Amino acid sequence: MEKRHLEYVHAHQARLKARLGESEQSENDFKEEANQIKSDIYYLATREKSEDNDVIQVQ
């Protein structure tokens, strides 16, 4: 009985560790994608601002 219970507990712990690893990887992937989006937005915003300054306005 003790052996079966410990086998069950260890198997459960292994599944929990696997899920934790998946969760951590998902978090890292999300952070990378979010940082890329922030970078893209910053680039577009500063590029548009720069282009606005380069436009010669005719009156």
Distance bins in CASP14 RR format, pairs under 12 A and 6 or more apart:
PFRMAT RR
TARGET T0000
AUTHOR 0000-0000-0000
RMODE 2
METHOD distances of the structure
MODEL  1
1 7 0 0 0 0 0 1 0 0 0 0 0
1 8 0 0 0 0 0 1 0 0 0 0 0
2 8 0 0 0 0 0 1 0 0 0 0 0
2 9 0 0 0 0 0 1 0 0 0 0 0
3 9 0 0 0 0 0 1 0 0 0 0 0
3 10 0 0 0 0 0 1 0 0 0 0 0
4 10 0 0 0 0 0 1 0 0 0 0 0
4 11 0 0 0 0 0 1 0 0 0 0 0
5 11 0 0 0 0 0 1 0 0 0 0 0
5 12 0 0 0 0 0 1 0 0 0 0 0
6 12 0 0 0 0 0 1 0 0 0 0 0
6 13 0 0 0 0 0 1 0 0 0 0 0
7 13 0 0 0 0 0 1 0 0 0 0 0
7 14 0 0 0 0 0 1 0 0 0 0 0
8 14 0 0 0 0 0 1 0 0 0 0 0
8 15 0 0 0 0 0 1 0 0 0 0 0
9 15 0 0 0 0 0 1 0 0 0 0 0
9 16 0 0 0 0 0 1 0 0 0 0 0
10 16 0 0 0 0 0 1 0 0 0 0 0
10 17 0 0 0 0 0 1 0 0 0 0 0
11 17 0 0 0 0 0 1 0 0 0 0 0
11 18 0 0 0 0 0 1 0 0 0 0 0
12 18 0 0 0 0 0 1 0 0 0 0 0
12 19 0 0 0 0 0 1 0 0 0 0 0
13 19 0 0 0 0 0 1 0 0 0 0 0
13 20 0 0 0 0 0 1 0 0 0 0 0
14 20 0 0 0 0 0 1 0 0 0 0 0
14 21 0 0 0 0 0 1 0 0 0 0 0
15 21 0 0 0 0 0 1 0 0 0 0 0
15 22 0 0 0 0 0 1 0 0 0 0 0
16 22 0 0 0 0 0 1 0 0 0 0 0
16 23 0 0 0 0 0 1 0 0 0 0 0
17 23 0 0 0 0 0 1 0 0 0 0 0
17 24 0 0 0 0 0 1 0 0 0 0 0
18 24 0 0 0 0 0 1 0 0 0 0 0
18 25 0 0 0 0 0 1 0 0 0 0 0
19 25 0 0 0 0 0 1 0 0 0 0 0
19 26 0 0 0 0 0 1 0 0 0 0 0
20 26 0 0 0 0 0 1 0 0 0 0 0
20 27 0 0 0 0 0 1 0 0 0 0 0
21 27 0 0 0 0 1 0 0 0 0 0 0
21 28 0 0 0 0 1 0 0 0 0 0 0
21 29 0 0 0 0 0 1 0 0 0 0 0
22 28 0 0 0 0 0 1 0 0 0 0 0
22 29 0 0 0 0 0 1 0 0 0 0 0
23 29 0 0 0 0 0 1 0 0 0 0 0
23 30 0 0 0 0 0 1 0 0 0 0 0
24 30 0 0 0 0 0 1 0 0 0 0 0
24 31 0 0 0 0 0 1 0 0 0 0 0
25 31 0 0 0 0 0 1 0 0 0 0 0
25 32 0 0 0 0 0 1 0 0 0 0 0
26 32 0 0 0 0 0 1 0 0 0 0 0
26 33 0 0 0 0 0 1 0 0 0 0 0
27 33 0 0 0 0 0 1 0 0 0 0 0
27 34 0 0 0 0 0 1 0 0 0 0 0
28 34 0 0 0 0 0 1 0 0 0 0 0
28 35 0 0 0 0 0 1 0 0 0 0 0
29 35 0 0 0 0 0 1 0 0 0 0 0
29 36 0 0 0 0 0 1 0 0 0 0 0
30 36 0 0 0 0 0 1 0 0 0 0 0
30 37 0 0 0 0 0 1 0 0 0 0 0
31 37 0 0 0 0 0 1 0 0 0 0 0
31 38 0 0 0 0 0 1 0 0 0 0 0
32 38 0 0 0 0 0 1 0 0 0 0 0
32 39 0 0 0 0 0 1 0 0 0 0 0
33 39 0 0 0 0 0 1 0 0 0 0 0
33 40 0 0 0 0 0 1 0 0 0 0 0
34 40 0 0 0 0 0 1 0 0 0 0 0
34 41 0 0 0 0 0 1 0 0 0 0 0
35 41 0 0 0 0 0 1 0 0 0 0 0
35 42 0 0 0 0 0 1 0 0 0 0 0
36 42 0 0 0 0 0 1 0 0 0 0 0
36 43 0 0 0 0 0 1 0 0 0 0 0
37 43 0 0 0 0 0 1 0 0 0 0 0
37 44 0 0 0 0 0 1 0 0 0 0 0
38 44 0 0 0 0 0 1 0 0 0 0 0
38 45 0 0 0 0 0 1 0 0 0 0 0
39 45 0 0 0 0 0 1 0 0 0 0 0
39 46 0 0 0 0 0 1 0 0 0 0 0
40 46 0 0 0 0 0 1 0 0 0 0 0
40 47 0 0 0 0 0 1 0 0 0 0 0
41 47 0 0 0 0 0 1 0 0 0 0 0
41 48 0 0 0 0 0 1 0 0 0 0 0
42 48 0 0 0 0 0 1 0 0 0 0 0
42 49 0 0 0 0 0 1 0 0 0 0 0
43 49 0 0 0 0 0 1 0 0 0 0 0
43 50 0 0 0 0 0 1 0 0 0 0 0
44 50 0 0 0 0 0 1 0 0 0 0 0
44 51 0 0 0 0 0 1 0 0 0 0 0
45 51 0 0 0 0 0 1 0 0 0 0 0
45 52 0 0 0 0 0 1 0 0 0 0 0
46 52 0 0 0 0 0 1 0 0 0 0 0
46 53 0 0 0 0 0 1 0 0 0 0 0
47 53 0 0 0 0 0 1 0 0 0 0 0
47 54 0 0 0 0 0 1 0 0 0 0 0
48 54 0 0 0 0 0 1 0 0 0 0 0
48 55 0 0 0 0 0 1 0 0 0 0 0
49 55 0 0 0 0 0 1 0 0 0 0 0
END
